[in-house]
Amino acid sequence: MTDQADDNPGGWAGRRGLRAGWRGRVTNGASAGTSGARRVGVWLAVVGLIALAGFVNVMTEIDDARRRGLALPLRLPLTLELTSAIAALACIVVIRMAVRVAPPGRGPWWRTLGVHLAGTALYSTAHVGLMTLLRMLVFAGAGARYSWTPSELPYEYRKDLLAYVVIAGIFWVASRPDAAPQAEAETAPTTFDIRDANTLLRVPVGEILAVQAARNYVEFALEDGRRPLMRASIAQIEAALGPAGFVRTHRSWLVNAERVRALSAVGSGDFRLELGGCLTAPLSRRYPAALARLRGDR
C-alpha cells in the first residue's frame, strides 16, 4: 500500500507476483472474492439466457411462417439467431465494464443512469454491427446477399435494451458479497485473519489502519508498519470488517474510522484522510455516507 491517497495500484505488481498461486481466505476460511465456480455459473447463466432467447426466436419465426402458409427452411432463422448470439457474447464485455464502473447503489443515481444509458447505446451498436457483418459473410459464402437498413436500429435497440438490463442484473448480483461472510460479520470481530502467502496473521482489528484493493488482492496497512497482502476482494473485506467500524471511502479503499486523525478537503468535493504514520487515504465525493459518518453527522 502506498502512503499516498492515489488510485494507482501499479506499484504492487511485484509483490502480487510472489503470491499469484495462492488462494486467499477471509476470516472463517472460506474462499475470498468471486470463486471460479461462481464465475463459471455466471457465464453459464448468461450463455443459457442467450441460447434460450435464440431458441424461442427460431421456433417463433418457424411457427409464424407456418401460420402464413410459408415453408421456412430451418437454416435461415438458425443462421440469423446464431450470428446474433455470437455477436451478443462478444459484446458482453461492454455490459460487464459498465456494471464495474457504475454498480447500482454506489455513487450518485444520475451517474449510474448516465453510464448505463451510454452502455446500452454502445452495446447495441456493437452488437448490431458485428451481427450484420457475420450475416453478410455467411450469406456471401452461400452465394446470397444479406441486406440491412438503418431503419431497423430502433427495433434492434429495444431488444438489446432488454438483454442489457437482464445481463447487467446477473453481473451485479454476482458481484455482491456472499451471504456467509455477511452473516458472520453481524457481530463486530475483535481479530481478523490475514493470509499473507503461506503465513496466517491473526491481527487485532484495532491495529488495522486501512485496506486498499488492487485487482484480485487487498493490502492491509497495520499499525506496526507491516503491509501484508491477501487474495480477496475489497467487498469481502468490507463485509467482514464493516461492523468493526471500517468505512468504505473510495472504490479501492476501506479505512478504520477510529484511526482517522484528520480530514482535509482537496478540491472537487474530495477529501484526504490522515491515519497516522504518514499514511493517507482518499475520501471520494461519491461516498457521502462515509463523509457524514467521519464528520459525526450521524
C-alpha positions in Angstrom: 0.0 0.0 0.0 1.4 3.3 -0.9 1.3 6.1 1.6 -0.4 8.5 -0.8 -4.1 9.0 -1.4 -4.0 7.9 -5.1 -5.8 5.3 -7.1 -2.8 3.6 -8.8 -2.1 0.1 -7.7 0.6 -0.4 -10.2 3.4 -0.4 -7.6 2.1 -3.7 -6.2 2.8 -5.7 -9.3 6.0 -7.3 -8.0 4.5 -8.3 -4.6 1.4 -9.8 -6.2 3.6 -12.0 -8.4 5.0 -13.8 -5.4 1.5 -14.8 -4.3 -0.2 -15.4 -7.6 -0.6 -19.1 -6.9 -2.2 -18.8 -3.5 -6.0 -18.7 -2.9 -6.7 -16.3 -0.1 -9.5 -16.8 2.5 -11.4 -14.4 4.7 -11.7 -14.9 8.5 -13.7 -18.1 8.5 -11.5 -19.9 5.9 -14.0 -19.5 3.0 -12.5 -18.7 -0.4 -12.3 -14.9 -0.9 -13.6 -13.0 -3.9 -15.6 -14.4 -6.7 -14.8 -18.1 -6.8 -14.0 -19.9 -10.0 -17.2 -21.9 -9.7 -19.2 -18.7 -9.2 -17.6 -17.1 -12.3 -18.4 -20.2 -14.3 -22.0 -20.1 -13.0 -22.4 -16.5 -14.0 -21.2 -17.1 -17.6 -23.3 -20.3 -17.9 -26.4 -18.2 -16.9 -25.6 -15.6 -19.5 -24.9 -18.1 -22.2 -28.0 -20.1 -21.3 -30.1 -16.9 -21.4 -28.9 -16.0 -24.8 -29.3 -19.6 -26.1 -32.9 -19.8 -24.7 -33.8 -16.4 -26.4 -32.3 -17.7 -29.6 -34.3 -21.0 -29.5 -37.5 -19.1 -28.7 -37.0 -16.7 -31.6 -36.2 -19.6 -34.1 -39.3 -21.5 -33.1 -41.5 -18.4 -33.2 -40.3 -17.5 -36.7 -40.9 -21.0 -37.9 -44.4 -21.1 -36.3 -45.3 -17.6 -37.8 -44.2 -18.8 -41.2 -46.3 -21.9 -40.9 -49.4 -19.9 -39.9 -48.9 -17.8 -43.0 -48.7 -20.9 -45.2 -45.0 -20.5 -45.9 -42.3 -23.1 -45.8 -39.4 -21.5 -43.9 -36.2 -23.6 -44.0 -34.7 -24.1 -40.6 -31.2 -22.9 -41.7 -32.4 -19.3 -42.3 -33.7 -18.4 -38.7 -31.0 -20.6 -37.2 -28.3 -18.6 -39.1 -29.9 -15.3 -38.0 -30.1 -16.3 -34.4 -26.6 -17.9 -34.2 -25.0 -14.8 -35.6 -26.9 -12.6 -33.2 -25.9 -14.8 -30.3 -22.2 -14.9 -31.2 -22.2 -11.1 -31.6 -24.0 -10.7 -28.3 -21.5 -12.8 -26.4 -18.6 -10.9 -28.0 -20.1 -7.6 -26.9 -21.0 -8.6 -23.3 -17.7 -7.0 -22.2 -19.4 -3.7 -22.6 -22.1 -4.6 -20.0 -19.6 -6.1 -17.6 -17.4 -3.0 -17.7 -20.5 -0.7 -17.2 -21.5 -2.7 -14.1 -18.0 -2.4 -12.7 -17.8 1.3 -13.3 -21.2 2.1 -12.0 -22.8 -0.7 -9.9 -26.3 0.1 -8.8 -26.4 1.6 -5.3 -22.9 3.0 -5.5 -22.5 6.7 -6.1 -25.0 9.3 -7.4 -28.0 7.9 -9.2 -27.6 10.2 -12.2 -24.0 9.0 -12.8 -25.2 5.4 -12.6 -28.0 6.1 -15.0 -25.8 8.0 -17.4 -23.2 5.3 -17.5 -25.7 2.6 -18.2 -27.6 4.6 -20.8 -24.3 5.1 -22.7 -23.6 1.4 -22.1 -26.9 0.3 -23.8 -26.2 2.5 -26.8 -22.6 1.2 -27.1 -23.7 -2.4 -26.6 -26.5 -2.2 -29.1 -24.3 -0.5 -31.7 -21.5 -3.1 -31.3 -24.0 -6.0 -31.3 -25.8 -4.9 -34.4 -22.6 -4.0 -36.3 -20.9 -7.3 -35.6 -24.1 -9.3 -36.1 -24.6 -7.7 -39.5 -21.0 -8.3 -40.6 -21.3 -12.0 -39.6 -24.6 -12.4 -41.6 -23.1 -10.7 -44.6 -20.1 -13.1 -44.5 -22.3 -16.2 -44.0 -24.8 -15.2 -46.8 -21.9 -14.4 -49.2 -20.4 -17.8 -48.5 -23.8 -19.3 -49.5 -23.9 -17.3 -52.7 -26.6 -15.0 -51.4 -26.8 -11.4 -50.2 -27.9 -10.1 -46.8 -29.5 -6.7 -46.8 -29.8 -4.4 -43.8 -31.1 -0.8 -43.4 -30.6 1.7 -40.5 -34.4 1.8 -40.1 -34.0 -1.5 -38.2 -32.0 0.2 -35.4 -34.9 1.1 -33.1 -36.2 -2.4 -33.3 -32.8 -3.9 -32.5 -32.2 -1.4 -29.7 -35.4 -2.3 -28.0 -34.3 -6.0 -27.9 -30.8 -5.1 -26.9 -32.0 -2.8 -24.1 -33.9 -5.7 -22.5 -30.9 -8.0 -22.9 -28.7 -5.4 -21.3 -30.9 -5.0 -18.3 -31.1 -8.7 -17.6 -27.4 -9.5 -18.2 -26.3 -6.4 -16.2 -28.5 -7.6 -13.4 -26.8 -11.0 -13.4 -23.4 -9.5 -13.2 -24.4 -7.1 -10.5 -26.0 -9.8 -8.3 -22.9 -12.0 -8.8 -20.6 -9.2 -7.8 -22.3 -8.6 -4.4 -20.6 -10.1 -1.3 -21.6 -13.7 -0.4 -24.2 -14.2 2.3 -21.9 -16.3 4.5 -19.3 -13.6 5.3 -22.2 -11.1 5.9 -23.9 -13.4 8.4 -20.6 -13.9 10.2 -19.9 -10.2 10.3 -23.1 -9.4 12.1 -21.1 -9.2 15.4 -18.1 -7.0 15.4 -14.9 -9.1 15.2 -12.0 -8.4 17.6 -9.4 -10.1 15.5 -9.0 -10.7 11.7 -7.1 -13.5 10.0 -4.9 -12.3 7.1 -3.3 -15.0 5.0 -0.2 -13.5 3.5 1.4 -16.1 1.2 1.8 -19.2 3.4 1.5 -17.2 6.7 -1.6 -16.6 8.7 -1.6 -13.4 10.7 -4.2 -13.1 13.4 -4.3 -9.3 13.9 -6.4 -7.3 16.4 -8.9 -5.3 14.3 -7.9 -2.1 16.0 -4.4 -2.4 14.6 -5.6 -2.3 11.0 -5.5 1.2 9.8 -6.8 0.8 6.2 -7.2 -1.7 3.4 -6.5 -1.0 -0.3 -7.6 -3.0 -3.3 -5.6 -3.9 -6.3 -7.3 -6.2 -8.8 -7.6 -9.6 -7.1 -5.7 -8.6 -4.0 -6.1 -6.3 -1.0 -3.2 -4.9 1.1 -3.6 -4.1 4.8 -1.8 -1.2 6.4 -1.1 -2.3 10.0 -0.2 -0.1 13.0 3.3 -1.6 13.2 4.1 -0.8 9.6 3.6 -4.2 8.1 1.8 -4.4 4.7 0.6 -8.0 4.3 -1.2 -8.9 1.0 -4.2 -11.1 0.7 -6.0 -12.5 -2.2 -9.6 -11.2 -1.7 -12.0 -8.5 -2.9 -12.5 -5.2 -1.2 -16.2 -6.0 -1.0 -15.4 -9.2 1.0 -13.2 -7.3 3.5 -15.8 -4.6 3.8 -18.5 -7.2 4.7 -16.3 -8.7 7.3 -14.9 -5.5 8.9 -17.8 -3.1 8.4 -19.4 -4.0 11.8 -16.0 -3.3 13.4 -16.1 0.4 12.3 -14.4 0.2 8.9 -15.8 2.6 6.3 -15.6 2.5 2.5 -14.3 5.8 1.4 -13.3 5.0 -2.2 -13.9 2.2 -4.6 -10.4 0.9 -3.7 -10.2 2.0 0.0 -11.5 0.9 3.3 -10.4 2.7 6.5 -10.7 2.2 10.2 -12.9 5.1 11.2 -11.5 5.1 14.8 -8.0 5.7 13.4 -8.7 8.7 11.3 -6.8 11.7 12.8 -7.6 14.4 10.3 -9.9 15.1 7.4 -9.0 17.8 4.8 -10.6 18.9 1.6 -8.5 18.5 -1.6 -11.0 20.1 -4.1 -13.8 19.0 -6.3 -15.7 17.6 -3.2 -13.0 15.0 -2.4 -11.1 14.8 0.9 -7.8 13.3 2.3 -7.8 11.3 5.4 -4.7 11.1 7.7 -4.4 7.8 9.6 -1.1 8.3 11.3 2.4 7.1 10.4 2.4 9.3 7.2 -0.4 7.2 5.8 -3.2 8.9 3.9 -6.3 7.6 2.2 -8.7 9.3 -0.2 -12.4 10.0 0.6 -14.3 10.3 -2.7 -17.3 12.6 -3.1 -19.1 9.5 -4.4 -19.3 8.2 -0.8 -21.3 10.9 1.1 -22.4 8.5 3.8 -18.7 7.9 4.7 -18.1 11.6 4.9 -21.1 12.1 7.2 -20.0 9.3 9.5 -16.5 10.6 9.8 -17.7 14.1 10.5 -20.0 12.8 13.1 -23.2 13.9 11.3 -24.9 10.6 12.2 
